[in-house]
Amino acid sequence: MPKMKTVSGAKKRFKLTGSGRVKRAKAYHNHILEHKSSKRGRRLRQNGMVHASDLRQIKRMLLA
């Protein structure tokens, strides 16, 4: 049986924390930023955590 490969897209987008949770970047912070408030921009810069309902699927993509 061959080894499973990590999903390349997931590898670039998610990072595992020491406690087993998964960090992710927030969406909507790439372009058309003139129309978004500075406050919103600052909040979008911060990392978010993956929701518990998606954890199992993403960990499988990362083979962790």
Jmol script that loads the backbone (N, CA, C; Angstrom):
load data "model"
ATOM      1  N   MET A   1       0.851  -1.188   0.000  1.00  0.00           N
ATOM      2  CA  MET A   1       0.000   0.000   0.000  1.00  0.00           C
ATOM      3  C   MET A   1       0.895   1.249   0.000  1.00  0.00           C
ATOM      4  N   PRO A   2       0.716   2.144  -0.957  1.00  0.00           N
ATOM      5  CA  PRO A   2       1.559   3.347  -0.994  1.00  0.00           C
ATOM      6  C   PRO A   2       1.201   4.323   0.119  1.00  0.00           C
ATOM      7  N   LYS A   3       2.163   5.160   0.468  1.00  0.00           N
ATOM      8  CA  LYS A   3       1.919   6.185   1.481  1.00  0.00           C
ATOM      9  C   LYS A   3       0.962   7.218   0.913  1.00  0.00           C
ATOM     10  N   MET A   4       0.153   7.828   1.801  1.00  0.00           N
ATOM     11  CA  MET A   4      -0.734   8.915   1.369  1.00  0.00           C
ATOM     12  C   MET A   4       0.056  10.209   1.315  1.00  0.00           C
ATOM     13  N   LYS A   5      -0.242  11.031   0.328  1.00  0.00           N
ATOM     14  CA  LYS A   5       0.443  12.309   0.216  1.00  0.00           C
ATOM     15  C   LYS A   5      -0.366  13.402   0.918  1.00  0.00           C
ATOM     16  N   THR A   6       0.350  14.381   1.439  1.00  0.00           N
ATOM     17  CA  THR A   6      -0.283  15.564   2.006  1.00  0.00           C
ATOM     18  C   THR A   6      -0.907  16.364   0.868  1.00  0.00           C
ATOM     19  N   VAL A   7      -2.075  16.968   1.117  1.00  0.00           N
ATOM     20  CA  VAL A   7      -2.702  17.829   0.123  1.00  0.00           C
ATOM     21  C   VAL A   7      -1.920  19.144   0.082  1.00  0.00           C
ATOM     22  N   SER A   8      -1.322  19.454  -1.072  1.00  0.00           N
ATOM     23  CA  SER A   8      -0.436  20.617  -1.184  1.00  0.00           C
ATOM     24  C   SER A   8      -1.124  21.926  -0.819  1.00  0.00           C
ATOM     25  N   GLY A   9      -2.370  22.076  -1.222  1.00  0.00           N
ATOM     26  CA  GLY A   9      -3.109  23.303  -0.917  1.00  0.00           C
ATOM     27  C   GLY A   9      -3.300  23.478   0.579  1.00  0.00           C
ATOM     28  N   ALA A  10      -3.561  22.381   1.280  1.00  0.00           N
ATOM     29  CA  ALA A  10      -3.750  22.434   2.731  1.00  0.00           C
ATOM     30  C   ALA A  10      -2.435  22.747   3.430  1.00  0.00           C
ATOM     31  N   LYS A  11      -1.351  22.203   2.903  1.00  0.00           N
ATOM     32  CA  LYS A  11      -0.021  22.420   3.473  1.00  0.00           C
ATOM     33  C   LYS A  11       0.310  23.911   3.488  1.00  0.00           C
ATOM     34  N   LYS A  12      -0.126  24.613   2.428  1.00  0.00           N
ATOM     35  CA  LYS A  12       0.179  26.039   2.308  1.00  0.00           C
ATOM     36  C   LYS A  12      -0.745  26.906   3.160  1.00  0.00           C
ATOM     37  N   ARG A  13      -1.944  26.403   3.466  1.00  0.00           N
ATOM     38  CA  ARG A  13      -2.950  27.240   4.109  1.00  0.00           C
ATOM     39  C   ARG A  13      -3.100  27.036   5.613  1.00  0.00           C
ATOM     40  N   PHE A  14      -2.733  25.850   6.121  1.00  0.00           N
ATOM     41  CA  PHE A  14      -2.990  25.530   7.521  1.00  0.00           C
ATOM     42  C   PHE A  14      -1.722  25.179   8.266  1.00  0.00           C
ATOM     43  N   LYS A  15      -1.726  25.440   9.585  1.00  0.00           N
ATOM     44  CA  LYS A  15      -0.573  25.142  10.428  1.00  0.00           C
ATOM     45  C   LYS A  15      -1.086  24.518  11.725  1.00  0.00           C
ATOM     46  N   LEU A  16      -0.495  23.417  12.122  1.00  0.00           N
ATOM     47  CA  LEU A  16      -0.904  22.770  13.369  1.00  0.00           C
ATOM     48  C   LEU A  16      -0.261  23.458  14.561  1.00  0.00           C
ATOM     49  N   THR A  17      -1.023  23.625  15.640  1.00  0.00           N
ATOM     50  CA  THR A  17      -0.469  24.169  16.874  1.00  0.00           C
ATOM     51  C   THR A  17      -0.030  23.010  17.763  1.00  0.00           C
ATOM     52  N   GLY A  18       0.667  23.317  18.832  1.00  0.00           N
ATOM     53  CA  GLY A  18       1.141  22.289  19.741  1.00  0.00           C
ATOM     54  C   GLY A  18       0.019  21.513  20.399  1.00  0.00           C
ATOM     55  N   SER A  19      -1.115  22.181  20.621  1.00  0.00           N
ATOM     56  CA  SER A  19      -2.237  21.523  21.295  1.00  0.00           C
ATOM     57  C   SER A  19      -3.120  20.745  20.324  1.00  0.00           C
ATOM     58  N   GLY A  20      -2.746  20.755  19.020  1.00  0.00           N
ATOM     59  CA  GLY A  20      -3.505  19.964  18.057  1.00  0.00           C
ATOM     60  C   GLY A  20      -4.580  20.737  17.329  1.00  0.00           C
ATOM     61  N   ARG A  21      -4.710  22.044  17.628  1.00  0.00           N
ATOM     62  CA  ARG A  21      -5.673  22.852  16.887  1.00  0.00           C
ATOM     63  C   ARG A  21      -5.018  23.283  15.575  1.00  0.00           C
ATOM     64  N   VAL A  22      -5.816  23.857  14.667  1.00  0.00           N
ATOM     65  CA  VAL A  22      -5.283  24.228  13.359  1.00  0.00           C
ATOM     66  C   VAL A  22      -5.490  25.725  13.130  1.00  0.00           C
ATOM     67  N   LYS A  23      -4.384  26.417  12.806  1.00  0.00           N
ATOM     68  CA  LYS A  23      -4.442  27.845  12.514  1.00  0.00           C
ATOM     69  C   LYS A  23      -4.714  28.049  11.036  1.00  0.00           C
ATOM     70  N   ARG A  24      -5.372  29.176  10.722  1.00  0.00           N
ATOM     71  CA  ARG A  24      -5.647  29.530   9.331  1.00  0.00           C
ATOM     72  C   ARG A  24      -5.618  31.051   9.209  1.00  0.00           C
ATOM     73  N   ALA A  25      -5.434  31.536   7.995  1.00  0.00           N
ATOM     74  CA  ALA A  25      -5.499  32.974   7.733  1.00  0.00           C
ATOM     75  C   ALA A  25      -6.944  33.342   7.442  1.00  0.00           C
ATOM     76  N   LYS A  26      -7.303  34.574   7.732  1.00  0.00           N
ATOM     77  CA  LYS A  26      -8.665  35.018   7.461  1.00  0.00           C
ATOM     78  C   LYS A  26      -8.809  35.463   6.011  1.00  0.00           C
ATOM     79  N   ALA A  27      -9.997  35.291   5.466  1.00  0.00           N
ATOM     80  CA  ALA A  27     -10.270  35.639   4.073  1.00  0.00           C
ATOM     81  C   ALA A  27     -10.555  37.134   3.926  1.00  0.00           C
ATOM     82  N   TYR A  28     -10.680  37.596   2.691  1.00  0.00           N
ATOM     83  CA  TYR A  28     -11.069  38.970   2.328  1.00  0.00           C
ATOM     84  C   TYR A  28     -10.005  40.004   2.674  1.00  0.00           C
ATOM     85  N   HIS A  29      -8.721  39.628   2.645  1.00  0.00           N
ATOM     86  CA  HIS A  29      -7.682  40.615   2.934  1.00  0.00           C
ATOM     87  C   HIS A  29      -6.655  40.663   1.804  1.00  0.00           C
ATOM     88  N   ASN A  30      -7.105  40.432   0.560  1.00  0.00           N
ATOM     89  CA  ASN A  30      -6.181  40.405  -0.556  1.00  0.00           C
ATOM     90  C   ASN A  30      -6.276  41.622  -1.469  1.00  0.00           C
ATOM     91  N   HIS A  31      -7.466  42.012  -1.838  1.00  0.00           N
ATOM     92  CA  HIS A  31      -7.602  43.132  -2.768  1.00  0.00           C
ATOM     93  C   HIS A  31      -8.880  43.893  -2.481  1.00  0.00           C
ATOM     94  N   ILE A  32      -9.064  45.021  -3.181  1.00  0.00           N
ATOM     95  CA  ILE A  32     -10.171  45.960  -2.957  1.00  0.00           C
ATOM     96  C   ILE A  32     -10.195  46.380  -1.484  1.00  0.00           C
ATOM     97  N   LEU A  33      -9.029  46.704  -0.950  1.00  0.00           N
ATOM     98  CA  LEU A  33      -8.941  47.048   0.469  1.00  0.00           C
ATOM     99  C   LEU A  33      -9.340  48.495   0.729  1.00  0.00           C
ATOM    100  N   GLU A  34      -9.388  49.322  -0.316  1.00  0.00           N
ATOM    101  CA  GLU A  34      -9.789  50.727  -0.132  1.00  0.00           C
ATOM    102  C   GLU A  34     -11.197  50.833   0.425  1.00  0.00           C
ATOM    103  N   HIS A  35     -12.048  49.893   0.055  1.00  0.00           N
ATOM    104  CA  HIS A  35     -13.453  49.966   0.458  1.00  0.00           C
ATOM    105  C   HIS A  35     -13.701  49.363   1.834  1.00  0.00           C
ATOM    106  N   LYS A  36     -12.698  48.717   2.387  1.00  0.00           N
ATOM    107  CA  LYS A  36     -12.848  48.101   3.706  1.00  0.00           C
ATOM    108  C   LYS A  36     -12.230  49.016   4.750  1.00  0.00           C
ATOM    109  N   SER A  37     -12.844  49.076   5.914  1.00  0.00           N
ATOM    110  CA  SER A  37     -12.351  49.985   6.951  1.00  0.00           C
ATOM    111  C   SER A  37     -11.006  49.503   7.492  1.00  0.00           C
ATOM    112  N   SER A  38     -10.248  50.446   8.062  1.00  0.00           N
ATOM    113  CA  SER A  38      -8.946  50.111   8.640  1.00  0.00           C
ATOM    114  C   SER A  38      -9.109  49.112   9.777  1.00  0.00           C
ATOM    115  N   LYS A  39     -10.166  49.293  10.539  1.00  0.00           N
ATOM    116  CA  LYS A  39     -10.433  48.388  11.663  1.00  0.00           C
ATOM    117  C   LYS A  39     -10.631  46.959  11.161  1.00  0.00           C
ATOM    118  N   ARG A  40     -11.399  46.838  10.086  1.00  0.00           N
ATOM    119  CA  ARG A  40     -11.655  45.517   9.493  1.00  0.00           C
ATOM    120  C   ARG A  40     -10.351  44.919   8.961  1.00  0.00           C
ATOM    121  N   GLY A  41      -9.535  45.733   8.325  1.00  0.00           N
ATOM    122  CA  GLY A  41      -8.255  45.278   7.797  1.00  0.00           C
ATOM    123  C   GLY A  41      -7.346  44.738   8.883  1.00  0.00           C
ATOM    124  N   ARG A  42      -7.290  45.438  10.009  1.00  0.00           N
ATOM    125  CA  ARG A  42      -6.450  44.985  11.129  1.00  0.00           C
ATOM    126  C   ARG A  42      -6.941  43.650  11.671  1.00  0.00           C
ATOM    127  N   ARG A  43      -8.250  43.504  11.763  1.00  0.00           N
ATOM    128  CA  ARG A  43      -8.805  42.240  12.276  1.00  0.00           C
ATOM    129  C   ARG A  43      -8.539  41.089  11.322  1.00  0.00           C
ATOM    130  N   LEU A  44      -8.588  41.368  10.013  1.00  0.00           N
ATOM    131  CA  LEU A  44      -8.366  40.318   9.023  1.00  0.00           C
ATOM    132  C   LEU A  44      -6.910  39.872   8.970  1.00  0.00           C
ATOM    133  N   ARG A  45      -6.012  40.727   9.475  1.00  0.00           N
ATOM    134  CA  ARG A  45      -4.587  40.389   9.493  1.00  0.00           C
ATOM    135  C   ARG A  45      -4.292  39.279  10.512  1.00  0.00           C
ATOM    136  N   GLN A  46      -5.105  39.190  11.548  1.00  0.00           N
ATOM    137  CA  GLN A  46      -4.859  38.209  12.602  1.00  0.00           C
ATOM    138  C   GLN A  46      -5.239  36.813  12.140  1.00  0.00           C
ATOM    139  N   ASN A  47      -4.614  35.817  12.750  1.00  0.00           N
ATOM    140  CA  ASN A  47      -4.929  34.430  12.424  1.00  0.00           C
ATOM    141  C   ASN A  47      -6.240  34.017  13.061  1.00  0.00           C
ATOM    142  N   GLY A  48      -6.889  33.043  12.451  1.00  0.00           N
ATOM    143  CA  GLY A  48      -8.077  32.450  13.029  1.00  0.00           C
ATOM    144  C   GLY A  48      -7.806  30.976  13.280  1.00  0.00           C
ATOM    145  N   MET A  49      -8.746  30.321  13.925  1.00  0.00           N
ATOM    146  CA  MET A  49      -8.648  28.882  14.144  1.00  0.00           C
ATOM    147  C   MET A  49      -9.700  28.188  13.290  1.00  0.00           C
ATOM    148  N   VAL A  50      -9.395  27.000  12.868  1.00  0.00           N
ATOM    149  CA  VAL A  50     -10.341  26.201  12.086  1.00  0.00           C
ATOM    150  C   VAL A  50     -11.446  25.718  13.024  1.00  0.00           C
ATOM    151  N   HIS A  51     -12.679  25.771  12.555  1.00  0.00           N
ATOM    152  CA  HIS A  51     -13.821  25.347  13.366  1.00  0.00           C
ATOM    153  C   HIS A  51     -13.748  23.849  13.652  1.00  0.00           C
ATOM    154  N   ALA A  52     -14.239  23.465  14.814  1.00  0.00           N
ATOM    155  CA  ALA A  52     -14.171  22.072  15.263  1.00  0.00           C
ATOM    156  C   ALA A  52     -14.792  21.094  14.254  1.00  0.00           C
ATOM    157  N   SER A  53     -15.848  21.531  13.558  1.00  0.00           N
ATOM    158  CA  SER A  53     -16.520  20.635  12.616  1.00  0.00           C
ATOM    159  C   SER A  53     -15.666  20.337  11.379  1.00  0.00           C
ATOM    160  N   ASP A  54     -14.666  21.176  11.107  1.00  0.00           N
ATOM    161  CA  ASP A  54     -13.798  20.965   9.947  1.00  0.00           C
ATOM    162  C   ASP A  54     -12.463  20.323  10.310  1.00  0.00           C
ATOM    163  N   LEU A  55     -12.167  20.222  11.597  1.00  0.00           N
ATOM    164  CA  LEU A  55     -10.853  19.757  12.065  1.00  0.00           C
ATOM    165  C   LEU A  55     -10.456  18.396  11.517  1.00  0.00           C
ATOM    166  N   ARG A  56     -11.352  17.434  11.595  1.00  0.00           N
ATOM    167  CA  ARG A  56     -11.027  16.065  11.214  1.00  0.00           C
ATOM    168  C   ARG A  56     -10.594  15.989   9.751  1.00  0.00           C
ATOM    169  N   GLN A  57     -11.340  16.683   8.898  1.00  0.00           N
ATOM    170  CA  GLN A  57     -11.055  16.659   7.463  1.00  0.00           C
ATOM    171  C   GLN A  57      -9.712  17.325   7.152  1.00  0.00           C
ATOM    172  N   ILE A  58      -9.446  18.448   7.811  1.00  0.00           N
ATOM    173  CA  ILE A  58      -8.197  19.169   7.539  1.00  0.00           C
ATOM    174  C   ILE A  58      -6.992  18.410   8.093  1.00  0.00           C
ATOM    175  N   LYS A  59      -7.133  17.815   9.259  1.00  0.00           N
ATOM    176  CA  LYS A  59      -6.027  17.024   9.806  1.00  0.00           C
ATOM    177  C   LYS A  59      -5.719  15.836   8.897  1.00  0.00           C
ATOM    178  N   ARG A  60      -6.740  15.298   8.287  1.00  0.00           N
ATOM    179  CA  ARG A  60      -6.510  14.188   7.361  1.00  0.00           C
ATOM    180  C   ARG A  60      -5.747  14.666   6.119  1.00  0.00           C
ATOM    181  N   MET A  61      -6.092  15.876   5.647  1.00  0.00           N
ATOM    182  CA  MET A  61      -5.378  16.445   4.513  1.00  0.00           C
ATOM    183  C   MET A  61      -3.906  16.669   4.850  1.00  0.00           C
ATOM    184  N   LEU A  62      -3.631  17.011   6.122  1.00  0.00           N
ATOM    185  CA  LEU A  62      -2.261  17.248   6.566  1.00  0.00           C
ATOM    186  C   LEU A  62      -1.596  15.977   7.067  1.00  0.00           C
ATOM    187  N   LEU A  63      -2.361  14.896   7.128  1.00  0.00           N
ATOM    188  CA  LEU A  63      -1.877  13.593   7.623  1.00  0.00           C
ATOM    189  C   LEU A  63      -1.253  13.699   9.008  1.00  0.00           C
ATOM    190  N   ALA A  64      -1.963  14.392   9.907  1.00  0.00           N
ATOM    191  CA  ALA A  64      -1.443  14.539  11.269  1.00  0.00           C
ATOM    192  C   ALA A  64      -2.255  13.726  12.250  1.00  0.00           C
TER     193      ALA A  64
END
end "model"
wireframe off; spacefill off
backbone 0.3
color backbone group
